[in-house]
């Protein structure tokens, strides 16, 4: 497929300027005597133009700190031009009417021409006051011209614009065209779109001032150059609309990125919390399972060391219990490594696990530990609760043997009013109720009871022992 290369901008601008001049010449020759006295329409056009100039000035003055052609001069020129055009829009046709129009063009062109000097707003510490000074100066000049029209120079002579009217307009034309060439050179060098916009504005404003010099009040040429200026202001509006659209798109992009970042942070926080919960749960399981079993085995082996010379039969029995306990520990460790938590399938396995733990602990102490498990109660424990209930029992028995200094202790698993109850008690030294949550073991028991939705009670009297009761919620009978 044949592809067309875009025309150079210099050619486009030259064609636009030539077309405007040809249209002006055609209008001048085709309808030389046309007069259209449409004062309201003229006031509306100039009012819209003045408003656009003031808005553009505000935009330029607000962003003057950027590294671009001096926005302070351009903003000041647009501000003075917009205010004077507003006075021109409300003035009655006459000397003040023409003079306000000529001065508006001159100050606007002056702002364009001075845009290449150092920015007065950027280097002046009175940055916030400069726009107000320009606005008040332009407003004062407009009020002065409207208040003393009889003191103004003659603007129209024999139906033609006088030299006093043409001088500022002609100078404005030269300044606009010169600034346009400078902006276009910057655009060619940098490729930025904003210098190109100001090139088009300067060209259109310059052509409008050129046509003003050989037009007459209310003739076709008069309205044509108003149309060119209106086109320039439409370019300004288009620039502001596009800038607003870019700002909205950038804001939407920023909001989307912020939302994605927030969602990513939320996911990361969720993953971190889950990892911490898993780590805490693993630490709790290792403490209640592996560490408790290894601790019991170490105590049993220490007892074997003490009895090796005097009670070999007892040592043999304890070593057999220790081997069984080590096999259980190895099985549990394999489960943790593979990511599967050790599970107890039914009541018989729960009873066996409780009995093994009791033998491991009892073999290392001279404590008479009674063990009573109701098979019906063991079968009533749901499989999802058996492991946690075993860990609670291990912790309770271990605390009794390690800390209580008891002579007798007991473990019972029974049914009470349709609820499974685990009771571990001893006749040891007990502890104060205020310190019942100080140890990690008791905290783990509390956490596991809450996980089971079970009721946990720990009662102790110093010198009279400790009783730990766990009551599971009512569950249907499990086969």
Backbone torsions as a table, in degrees:
resi	resn	phi	psi	omega
1	UNK	NA	138.6	-179.3
2	UNK	-74.5	126.3	178.4
3	UNK	-106.2	136.6	-179.0
4	UNK	-99.3	130.5	177.3
5	UNK	-79.1	140.6	179.4
6	UNK	-65.7	145.7	179.5
7	UNK	-68.8	146.1	176.1
8	UNK	-61.2	145.8	-178.5
9	UNK	-63.4	-34.0	179.1
10	UNK	-61.8	-37.6	178.1
11	UNK	-68.6	-39.8	178.7
12	UNK	-62.9	-45.1	179.6
13	UNK	-65.0	-42.2	178.1
14	UNK	-62.5	-41.3	178.8
15	UNK	-64.5	-42.1	179.2
16	UNK	-62.2	-43.9	179.6
17	UNK	-64.8	-44.2	179.3
18	UNK	-62.9	-41.3	179.7
19	UNK	-63.8	-41.1	178.8
20	UNK	-63.1	-41.8	178.5
21	UNK	-65.3	-40.8	178.6
22	UNK	-64.0	-42.8	177.9
23	UNK	-62.8	-39.5	178.1
24	UNK	-63.2	-43.9	178.9
25	UNK	-64.0	-40.8	179.6
26	UNK	-63.2	-44.9	179.5
27	UNK	-62.8	-40.3	-178.3
28	UNK	-64.6	-36.8	-178.5
29	UNK	-87.1	-31.3	-175.7
30	UNK	-78.6	-41.9	-177.3
31	UNK	-130.6	65.8	-175.8
32	UNK	-68.3	-25.9	-175.0
33	UNK	-100.7	7.6	-177.4
34	UNK	-70.4	132.6	174.6
35	UNK	-132.7	129.8	-179.7
36	UNK	-131.5	101.8	-177.6
37	UNK	-87.8	83.2	179.5
38	UNK	-113.4	77.0	-176.0
39	UNK	-63.4	-44.7	178.8
40	UNK	-60.1	-41.5	179.2
41	UNK	-63.4	-42.8	179.2
42	UNK	-61.9	-42.1	179.6
43	UNK	-63.3	-39.0	179.0
44	UNK	-65.4	-43.6	179.7
45	UNK	-62.0	-46.4	-178.7
46	UNK	-69.1	-35.2	177.4
47	UNK	-64.6	-43.3	177.5
48	UNK	-62.9	-43.0	178.8
49	UNK	-62.1	-43.6	178.5
50	UNK	-63.3	-39.7	178.8
51	UNK	-64.3	-44.0	177.9
52	UNK	-59.9	-41.5	-179.9
53	UNK	-64.0	-40.8	-179.8
54	UNK	-66.5	-42.6	178.8
55	UNK	-63.3	-41.8	178.2
56	UNK	-63.1	-38.1	177.8
57	UNK	-61.9	-43.1	179.5
58	UNK	-61.2	-43.8	179.4
59	UNK	-60.8	-46.0	-177.1
60	UNK	-67.5	-40.6	-178.0
61	UNK	-71.5	-27.2	179.9
62	UNK	-76.5	-23.5	-177.5
63	UNK	-115.1	28.8	-172.1
64	UNK	-66.5	-17.9	-175.5
65	UNK	-76.5	-7.1	-178.8
66	UNK	-73.4	156.4	-178.3
67	UNK	-83.4	74.3	178.8
68	UNK	-137.5	175.8	175.4
69	UNK	-50.6	144.0	-167.3
70	UNK	-53.6	107.5	-178.4
71	UNK	-72.5	-21.1	179.1
72	UNK	-63.8	-45.8	178.4
73	UNK	-65.5	-46.9	179.9
74	UNK	-61.5	-45.4	179.5
75	UNK	-62.6	-41.7	177.2
76	UNK	-63.3	-41.0	177.6
77	UNK	-62.8	-45.4	178.1
78	UNK	-63.4	-38.6	-178.3
79	UNK	-65.1	-47.7	178.7
80	UNK	-63.6	-42.1	-179.9
81	UNK	-63.4	-42.2	-179.0
82	UNK	-64.9	-42.2	-179.1
83	UNK	-66.8	-44.3	-179.8
84	UNK	-67.0	-34.4	176.0
85	UNK	-66.6	-32.4	175.2
86	UNK	-63.8	-42.6	175.0
87	UNK	-64.6	-37.4	177.9
88	UNK	-62.8	-35.7	-177.8
89	UNK	-67.1	-31.5	-177.3
90	UNK	-96.1	-5.7	-177.9
91	UNK	-77.6	149.9	173.9
92	UNK	-78.9	147.5	178.1
93	UNK	-54.4	131.4	-178.1
94	UNK	160.3	-160.5	-177.3
95	UNK	-64.5	-44.5	178.8
96	UNK	-63.0	-38.4	179.1
97	UNK	-56.8	-48.4	-177.8
98	UNK	-74.3	-41.3	-177.3
99	UNK	-64.2	-41.9	178.2
100	UNK	-61.0	-38.7	178.4
101	UNK	-65.5	-43.8	-178.5
102	UNK	-66.5	-43.2	179.4
103	UNK	-66.9	-34.7	176.6
104	UNK	-60.5	-45.2	178.1
105	UNK	-63.6	-41.4	-176.9
106	UNK	-63.7	-46.9	-178.1
107	UNK	-68.5	-35.3	175.7
108	UNK	-64.4	-44.2	178.2
109	UNK	-65.5	-35.5	178.6
110	UNK	-63.1	-39.8	176.6
111	UNK	-62.7	-40.0	176.9
112	UNK	-64.5	-43.4	-175.7
113	UNK	-69.7	-33.2	-178.3
114	UNK	-85.9	0.8	-175.8
115	UNK	-63.7	-14.2	-177.0
116	UNK	-97.2	0.6	172.7
117	UNK	-86.5	165.4	176.5
118	UNK	-55.5	139.6	-175.1
119	UNK	-67.8	118.4	-179.8
120	UNK	-68.4	-28.1	-179.6
121	UNK	-74.7	-35.0	-177.4
122	UNK	-74.4	-29.2	-175.3
123	UNK	-104.4	-7.9	-176.7
124	UNK	-97.9	130.7	178.7
125	UNK	-69.8	-12.4	177.7
126	UNK	-90.6	34.6	-175.8
127	UNK	-52.1	-45.4	-175.2
128	UNK	-72.1	-18.7	-177.5
129	UNK	-94.3	-22.4	-174.3
130	UNK	-59.8	-48.4	177.8
131	UNK	-59.0	-36.3	178.8
132	UNK	-67.7	-38.1	177.3
133	UNK	-63.1	-43.4	178.1
134	UNK	-62.6	-46.3	-178.3
135	UNK	-62.3	-44.4	-179.0
136	UNK	-68.3	-35.7	177.6
137	UNK	-65.2	-44.5	178.9
138	UNK	-65.1	-41.6	179.0
139	UNK	-65.0	-40.6	178.3
140	UNK	-63.6	-41.2	178.3
141	UNK	-63.5	-41.8	178.6
142	UNK	-63.7	-43.6	178.8
143	UNK	-65.1	-38.4	179.7
144	UNK	-63.7	-43.7	-179.6
145	UNK	-65.7	-42.2	179.9
146	UNK	-70.3	-27.5	-176.4
147	UNK	-80.6	-28.6	-176.5
148	UNK	-127.9	64.4	-179.0
149	UNK	-66.3	-26.3	-177.8
150	UNK	-71.8	-18.4	-179.5
151	UNK	-93.2	0.2	-177.0
152	UNK	-83.1	152.6	175.9
153	UNK	-67.8	160.6	-179.2
154	UNK	-70.2	124.7	-177.5
155	UNK	-97.2	-26.9	-179.4
156	UNK	-128.7	130.8	-179.2
157	UNK	-135.9	121.5	-179.6
158	UNK	54.9	39.2	177.8
159	UNK	80.7	-4.6	180.0
160	UNK	-111.8	155.7	174.9
161	UNK	-68.7	136.1	-178.6
162	UNK	-79.2	166.3	176.0
163	UNK	-57.2	-33.4	178.4
164	UNK	-63.1	-30.2	177.8
165	UNK	-83.3	-34.7	-175.4
166	UNK	-81.4	-26.0	-174.9
167	UNK	-61.5	-54.8	179.5
168	UNK	-65.2	-30.9	179.5
169	UNK	-70.1	-42.9	178.9
170	UNK	-64.3	-41.5	177.8
171	UNK	-64.4	-38.6	177.3
172	UNK	-62.5	-39.6	178.3
173	UNK	-59.4	-47.3	-179.5
174	UNK	-63.4	-42.5	-179.2
175	UNK	-65.7	-41.3	178.1
176	UNK	-61.9	-46.2	-177.8
177	UNK	-65.0	-43.4	179.3
178	UNK	-62.2	-43.4	178.1
179	UNK	-64.6	-36.6	178.6
180	UNK	-61.2	-43.5	177.8
181	UNK	-62.2	-38.9	-179.5
182	UNK	-67.7	-43.2	177.8
183	UNK	-63.9	-38.1	-179.4
184	UNK	-66.7	-37.0	177.4
185	UNK	-63.7	-39.6	177.4
186	UNK	-64.7	-40.2	178.7
187	UNK	-63.6	-41.3	179.1
188	UNK	-64.8	-33.4	-177.6
189	UNK	-79.4	-40.1	-173.6
190	UNK	-102.1	-24.7	-177.1
191	UNK	78.5	6.2	-179.8
192	UNK	-75.8	152.8	-176.1
193	UNK	-84.8	-27.3	-176.5
194	UNK	-65.6	-44.9	175.2
195	UNK	-58.4	-32.4	177.5
196	UNK	-66.7	-39.3	176.5
197	UNK	-60.2	-46.6	-179.7
198	UNK	-68.4	-27.9	173.3
199	UNK	-61.5	-48.1	-179.8
200	UNK	-63.4	-42.4	179.2
201	UNK	-61.7	-47.2	-179.0
202	UNK	-61.9	-40.9	179.2
203	UNK	-63.5	-47.0	-179.2
204	UNK	-65.5	-43.5	178.4
205	UNK	-65.1	-40.0	178.4
206	UNK	-63.1	-43.5	177.8
207	UNK	-63.1	-40.1	179.0
208	UNK	-62.4	-41.7	178.6
209	UNK	-67.2	-36.0	177.5
210	UNK	-62.6	-43.7	-179.7
211	UNK	-70.4	-27.8	176.7
212	UNK	-60.5	-34.2	-173.4
213	UNK	-66.2	-25.1	178.1
214	UNK	-122.3	24.6	173.0
215	UNK	-100.0	171.2	174.9
216	UNK	-124.7	157.3	-176.8
217	UNK	-58.5	123.8	175.6
218	UNK	72.7	8.5	178.0
219	UNK	-85.6	-178.0	-176.5
220	UNK	-63.1	-40.0	177.8
221	UNK	-60.4	-39.7	178.6
222	UNK	-56.3	-48.3	-179.1
223	UNK	-71.6	-30.9	-179.2
224	UNK	-66.1	-45.3	-179.9
225	UNK	-71.2	-24.1	170.2
226	UNK	-64.2	-37.7	176.7
227	UNK	-63.6	-38.5	177.2
228	UNK	-64.3	-43.0	177.8
229	UNK	-64.0	-38.8	177.4
230	UNK	-62.6	-39.2	176.2
231	UNK	-61.0	-40.6	176.8
232	UNK	-61.4	-42.2	178.8
233	UNK	-68.6	-32.3	174.4
234	UNK	-63.8	-35.4	174.2
235	UNK	-61.5	-40.5	177.4
236	UNK	-61.3	-46.2	179.1
237	UNK	-61.4	-42.2	178.8
238	UNK	-61.2	-41.2	179.1
239	UNK	-62.2	-44.3	-179.0
240	UNK	-67.7	-39.7	178.6
241	UNK	-64.0	-43.7	179.0
242	UNK	-65.6	-38.2	176.3
243	UNK	-63.4	-40.1	177.3
244	UNK	-65.0	-41.5	178.6
245	UNK	-62.8	-42.3	177.8
246	UNK	-62.8	-40.1	179.2
247	UNK	-63.0	-43.0	179.2
248	UNK	-63.6	-43.5	178.9
249	UNK	-63.6	-42.6	177.7
250	UNK	-62.4	-40.9	179.4
251	UNK	-65.2	-42.2	177.4
252	UNK	-62.7	-40.8	177.1
253	UNK	-62.7	-42.0	178.9
254	UNK	-64.4	-40.6	178.5
255	UNK	-63.8	-42.5	178.9
256	UNK	-63.1	-43.5	178.4
257	UNK	-64.4	-39.9	178.1
258	UNK	-64.1	-40.4	179.0
259	UNK	-64.8	-43.0	178.3
260	UNK	-63.5	-42.9	178.5
261	UNK	-63.1	-40.4	179.0
262	UNK	-64.7	-41.8	178.6
263	UNK	-65.1	-40.7	177.5
264	UNK	-63.4	-41.9	178.0
265	UNK	-64.3	-37.9	178.5
266	UNK	-65.7	-41.2	177.9
267	UNK	-65.5	-41.6	178.7
268	UNK	-62.6	-41.9	178.5
269	UNK	-63.8	-40.5	178.5
270	UNK	-64.2	-44.5	179.2
271	UNK	-63.8	-40.9	179.1
272	UNK	-64.9	-43.2	179.4
273	UNK	-63.6	-40.3	178.9
274	UNK	-65.2	-41.4	178.5
275	UNK	-63.4	-41.9	178.3
276	UNK	-65.3	-39.3	177.8
277	UNK	-64.2	-41.9	178.4
278	UNK	-64.2	-40.9	179.0
279	UNK	-65.0	-42.3	179.2
280	UNK	-65.0	-40.7	178.4
281	UNK	-64.8	-40.3	177.8
282	UNK	-64.6	-42.0	177.8
283	UNK	-61.7	-40.0	178.6
284	UNK	-65.7	-42.5	179.2
285	UNK	-65.0	-42.7	179.4
286	UNK	-63.5	-39.9	178.8
287	UNK	-64.3	-44.8	-174.2
288	UNK	-80.5	-20.3	-175.7
289	UNK	-110.4	-75.1	-172.2
290	UNK	-64.6	-50.1	-175.7
291	UNK	-64.1	-41.7	179.0
292	UNK	-63.3	-41.5	179.5
293	UNK	-66.4	-44.6	179.2
294	UNK	-64.1	-37.2	178.0
295	UNK	-63.3	-44.0	178.4
296	UNK	-63.8	-40.2	178.5
297	UNK	-64.0	-40.8	179.7
298	UNK	-63.1	-40.3	177.7
299	UNK	-64.5	-40.2	178.5
300	UNK	-64.5	-40.7	179.1
301	UNK	-67.6	-36.2	175.3
302	UNK	-62.7	-39.3	177.9
303	UNK	-64.8	-39.6	176.9
304	UNK	-61.2	-38.6	179.7
305	UNK	-63.0	-38.6	-179.2
306	UNK	-72.8	-33.0	-174.8
307	UNK	-96.9	3.0	-173.5
308	UNK	-58.9	-36.8	-175.2
309	UNK	-87.4	-24.1	-171.9
310	UNK	-108.6	-33.3	-176.1
311	UNK	-132.6	73.7	-177.9
312	UNK	-62.9	-33.7	179.1
313	UNK	-64.4	-41.2	177.5
314	UNK	-63.9	-38.8	178.8
315	UNK	-63.2	-43.0	179.8
316	UNK	-60.6	-42.8	179.4
317	UNK	-64.5	-42.8	-179.5
318	UNK	-66.5	-36.3	177.7
319	UNK	-66.5	-37.2	176.3
320	UNK	-62.7	-42.1	176.9
321	UNK	-63.5	-40.2	-179.7
322	UNK	-64.6	-39.6	178.2
323	UNK	-61.9	-44.7	178.0
324	UNK	-60.7	-41.9	178.2
325	UNK	-64.7	-39.3	178.6
326	UNK	-64.5	-40.0	177.3
327	UNK	-60.8	-40.0	178.1
328	UNK	-65.0	-40.8	178.9
329	UNK	-64.3	-44.4	178.8
330	UNK	-60.9	-40.8	178.6
331	UNK	-63.3	-41.2	178.4
332	UNK	-66.4	-40.9	179.3
333	UNK	-63.4	-40.6	176.4
334	UNK	-60.4	-38.2	177.6
335	UNK	-64.0	-42.3	178.5
336	UNK	-65.4	-40.5	-179.6
337	UNK	-64.4	-39.7	-179.5
338	UNK	-80.7	-5.1	177.9
339	UNK	86.8	11.5	178.3
340	UNK	-113.8	119.2	-179.1
341	UNK	-70.4	136.5	178.5
342	UNK	-56.4	133.4	-177.5
343	UNK	-121.9	148.4	174.7
344	UNK	-110.7	122.1	-167.6
345	UNK	-79.0	-34.9	-173.0
346	UNK	-151.9	-176.8	-176.9
347	UNK	-66.4	-34.5	179.8
348	UNK	-65.1	-42.0	177.1
349	UNK	-64.9	-37.8	177.0
350	UNK	-62.4	-44.2	179.5
351	UNK	-62.9	-40.2	179.8
352	UNK	-66.6	-41.0	-179.6
353	UNK	-66.0	-38.5	177.7
354	UNK	-66.4	-40.3	179.2
355	UNK	-64.9	-40.7	178.4
356	UNK	-63.4	-44.1	179.7
357	UNK	-63.1	-38.1	178.9
358	UNK	-65.1	-42.0	179.8
359	UNK	-65.3	-39.8	179.3
360	UNK	-61.7	-41.2	-177.6
361	UNK	-78.3	-41.2	-174.8
362	UNK	-69.8	-27.5	-178.4
363	UNK	-69.1	-17.3	-177.9
364	UNK	-101.9	2.6	-178.3
365	UNK	-139.0	157.2	175.2
366	UNK	-95.2	55.7	-179.5
367	UNK	-114.7	128.7	176.3
368	UNK	-78.8	101.9	-174.3
369	UNK	-108.0	111.9	177.8
370	UNK	-86.6	148.9	-173.2
371	UNK	-136.8	121.0	-177.0
372	UNK	-140.1	117.7	179.9
373	UNK	-125.3	122.1	174.6
374	UNK	-79.6	116.1	-179.2
375	UNK	-55.3	-35.9	178.6
376	UNK	-64.8	-37.7	177.4
377	UNK	-68.0	-40.0	179.2
378	UNK	-63.6	-39.1	178.8
379	UNK	-71.0	-22.3	-179.9
380	UNK	-76.1	-16.9	-178.9
381	UNK	-74.4	121.9	179.0
382	UNK	-63.3	146.6	179.8
383	UNK	-56.0	-31.5	-179.4
384	UNK	-72.7	-12.3	-178.5
385	UNK	-105.4	-12.9	-171.2
386	UNK	-63.8	-43.3	-176.8
387	UNK	-64.5	-45.6	179.9
388	UNK	-64.9	-38.3	179.3
389	UNK	-66.3	-38.2	176.3
390	UNK	-62.1	-43.3	-179.1
391	UNK	-64.8	-36.6	176.8
392	UNK	-64.2	-43.3	179.8
393	UNK	-64.3	-42.7	177.8
394	UNK	-57.2	-47.8	-177.9
395	UNK	-63.6	-42.1	-179.2
396	UNK	-65.5	-44.3	178.8
397	UNK	-65.4	-41.6	-179.9
398	UNK	-62.2	-42.1	178.0
399	UNK	-63.9	-38.6	179.2
400	UNK	-63.1	-42.3	-176.3
401	UNK	-77.7	-33.3	-175.3
402	UNK	-85.0	-37.6	-169.0
403	UNK	-114.9	-24.0	-168.5
404	UNK	-77.7	-23.0	-174.7
405	UNK	55.5	41.5	-174.8
406	UNK	-88.1	158.5	172.5
407	UNK	-98.7	-32.8	179.3
408	UNK	-132.3	145.9	176.0
409	UNK	-149.3	162.3	-178.0
410	UNK	-149.2	154.9	174.0
411	UNK	-132.3	128.9	179.2
412	UNK	-131.9	136.7	171.3
413	UNK	-121.9	113.9	-169.2
414	UNK	-144.2	169.4	174.6
415	UNK	-100.9	135.2	178.7
416	UNK	-139.9	108.4	179.9
417	UNK	55.5	41.8	176.3
418	UNK	81.3	2.0	178.9
419	UNK	-114.4	142.4	176.5
420	UNK	-77.2	130.8	-178.0
421	UNK	-125.7	131.1	172.9
422	UNK	-108.5	126.9	-178.5
423	UNK	-126.7	125.2	173.9
424	UNK	-125.5	120.8	-178.4
425	UNK	-142.4	157.5	179.0
426	UNK	-145.7	170.0	179.1
427	UNK	-109.0	34.7	-175.4
428	UNK	-81.3	-157.2	-172.5
429	UNK	-79.0	-16.6	179.0
430	UNK	68.5	-168.8	177.9
431	UNK	-160.6	168.1	179.7
432	UNK	-76.4	142.7	-179.1
433	UNK	-62.3	-27.6	-179.6
434	UNK	-66.0	-19.8	-178.7
435	UNK	-106.5	16.6	-172.7
436	UNK	-69.0	-22.1	-178.8
437	UNK	-105.8	14.5	-176.2
438	UNK	-74.9	-31.8	-175.0
439	UNK	-88.0	155.7	178.8
440	UNK	-67.8	-35.3	-179.6
441	UNK	-61.4	-46.7	178.4
442	UNK	-64.8	-35.2	176.1
443	UNK	-64.5	-41.0	179.1
444	UNK	-64.8	-40.6	177.9
445	UNK	-62.1	-41.8	178.5
446	UNK	-62.3	-43.5	179.9
447	UNK	-64.7	-40.3	-179.2
448	UNK	-71.5	-35.7	175.9
449	UNK	-62.9	-40.9	177.7
450	UNK	-64.8	-37.6	177.5
451	UNK	-61.7	-34.7	179.6
452	UNK	-85.8	-3.6	-173.0
453	UNK	58.2	35.1	-178.7
454	UNK	-100.2	160.7	175.7
455	UNK	-93.1	124.4	178.3
456	UNK	-115.5	128.1	175.5
457	UNK	-130.0	134.5	178.0
458	UNK	-123.6	115.1	180.0
459	UNK	-122.9	136.1	-178.3
460	UNK	-151.8	141.5	175.4
461	UNK	-125.0	125.3	179.8
462	UNK	-53.1	125.8	179.3
463	UNK	86.6	-6.3	-176.4
464	UNK	-124.8	8.1	173.4
465	UNK	98.4	-176.8	-175.1
466	UNK	-138.0	141.8	175.9
467	UNK	-129.5	129.7	177.4
468	UNK	-119.1	124.2	-177.9
469	UNK	-124.0	130.6	174.6
470	UNK	-123.4	122.0	178.7
471	UNK	-116.0	119.4	179.0
472	UNK	-78.3	153.9	174.3
473	UNK	-66.3	158.9	-179.1
474	UNK	-64.4	133.2	178.4
475	UNK	-130.4	151.6	174.1
476	UNK	-65.8	157.9	-177.7
477	UNK	-65.4	131.0	177.9
478	UNK	-105.3	130.9	179.8
479	UNK	-77.1	NA	NA
